Amino acid sequence: MTPEAEGFLRRAIALAATARAGGNPPFGSLLVGPDGTVLIEDHNTTLTEGNISFHPELKLAVWAAQQLSPEVAAGTTMYTSCQPCEMCTGALARSGLGKVVFALSGEQLDGLKTSGHFDAVPLEGPALYDEARVPVDGYYN
């Protein structure tokens, strides 16, 4: 890892500290453009804004999808204090960002937690394939 990349990760960690100081879970992220400039940064605001989806990775992915051309987005790198969760990973895949670099892994994060674990919601399916496929069939061609 380059010294520049380490500096961006340290900034993401500082944003995580800002989130925690403000009463939110401690996560922070920034998006660096192809030329090495910081395009946007944010931190977790799930508690203070009352929205469970306000993870910084998701907020930056939405911003990038709305504000950047696909070519520019593909050249970006997101630096984040922790490995993105499944919700954020899905958004990142759809946003067209080039790469994500994280400090803590999900496994390392879990090792630091004594509470705050989320039980998986039971999923049931698939069902009604012939009906469910009608609005989808051909969309992704």
C-alpha positions in Angstrom: 0.0 0.0 0.0 1.3 3.4 -0.9 1.8 6.2 1.6 -0.9 8.2 -0.2 -3.4 5.3 0.2 -2.5 5.0 3.9 -3.3 8.6 4.3 -6.7 8.2 2.7 -7.4 5.2 5.0 -6.4 7.3 8.0 -8.9 10.0 6.9 -11.6 7.3 6.7 -10.7 6.2 10.2 -10.9 9.9 11.4 -14.3 10.1 9.8 -15.3 7.0 11.8 -14.2 8.7 14.9 -16.3 11.8 14.0 -19.3 9.5 13.5 -18.8 8.0 16.9 -18.3 11.3 18.6 -21.6 12.4 17.1 -23.6 9.5 18.5 -23.5 7.2 15.4 -21.8 3.9 14.7 -18.1 4.4 14.0 -17.7 4.2 10.2 -16.3 6.7 7.7 -15.5 6.7 3.9 -14.2 8.9 1.2 -14.1 8.7 -2.6 -11.0 9.5 -4.5 -11.1 10.4 -8.1 -8.9 9.1 -10.9 -6.6 12.1 -10.5 -6.1 11.5 -6.7 -8.4 14.2 -5.4 -11.0 13.6 -2.8 -14.4 13.9 -4.4 -16.6 13.4 -1.4 -16.4 12.1 2.1 -19.0 11.1 4.8 -19.6 9.2 7.9 -22.3 7.0 9.4 -25.4 8.9 10.4 -27.9 6.0 10.9 -28.8 7.1 14.4 -28.8 10.9 14.2 -30.7 10.9 10.9 -33.0 7.9 11.8 -32.3 6.0 8.6 -30.8 2.5 8.9 -29.4 2.8 5.3 -27.2 5.9 6.0 -23.9 4.0 6.0 -21.1 6.1 4.4 -20.3 3.6 1.8 -23.9 3.6 0.6 -24.2 7.3 0.6 -21.0 7.7 -1.4 -22.1 5.0 -3.9 -25.5 6.8 -4.4 -23.7 10.1 -4.9 -21.3 8.6 -7.4 -24.1 7.0 -9.4 -25.9 10.3 -9.6 -23.0 12.6 -10.1 -20.2 10.8 -12.0 -20.1 9.5 -15.6 -19.5 5.8 -15.8 -16.0 6.4 -17.1 -15.1 8.6 -14.1 -16.8 6.3 -11.6 -14.7 3.4 -12.9 -11.5 5.2 -12.1 -12.4 6.0 -8.5 -11.3 4.4 -5.3 -13.3 4.4 -2.1 -11.4 4.3 1.1 -13.4 3.1 4.1 -12.8 2.4 7.7 -14.3 -1.0 7.6 -15.2 -3.7 5.0 -18.6 -2.8 3.5 -21.6 -4.7 4.8 -23.8 -6.7 2.4 -26.2 -3.8 1.8 -23.3 -1.5 0.9 -21.6 -4.1 -1.2 -24.7 -4.5 -3.4 -24.9 -0.7 -3.9 -21.2 -0.5 -4.7 -21.5 -3.2 -7.3 -24.3 -1.2 -9.0 -22.5 2.2 -8.7 -19.7 1.4 -11.1 -16.9 2.5 -8.7 -13.5 1.1 -9.6 -12.2 -0.2 -6.3 -12.8 -0.2 -2.5 -9.9 -0.2 0.0 -10.8 -0.9 3.7 -9.1 -0.8 7.0 -10.9 -3.3 9.3 -12.3 -6.5 7.8 -15.8 -7.7 8.8 -14.3 -10.5 10.8 -12.0 -8.1 12.6 -15.0 -5.8 13.3 -17.0 -8.8 14.7 -14.0 -9.6 17.0 -14.2 -6.1 18.5 -18.0 -6.3 19.1 -19.5 -7.4 22.4 -23.0 -6.3 21.2 -24.7 -5.0 18.1 -24.9 -8.2 16.2 -27.9 -8.5 13.9 -29.7 -11.8 13.5 -30.4 -12.9 9.9 -34.0 -12.5 8.8 -35.3 -15.9 7.6 -35.8 -16.0 3.8 -38.3 -18.2 2.1 -38.3 -18.9 -1.7 -38.0 -19.1 -4.6 -41.7 -19.4 -5.4 -44.1 -18.6 -8.3 -41.3 -18.6 -10.9 -43.6 -18.5 -14.0 -45.4 -15.4 -12.6 -42.4 -13.7 -11.2 -40.3 -14.0 -14.3 -42.8 -12.1 -16.5 -41.8 -8.5 -15.5 -38.1 -9.5 -15.4 -37.7 -11.5 -18.6 -35.8 -9.5 -21.2 -35.0 -6.6 -19.0 -31.3 -7.4 -18.7 -30.7 -8.2 -22.3 
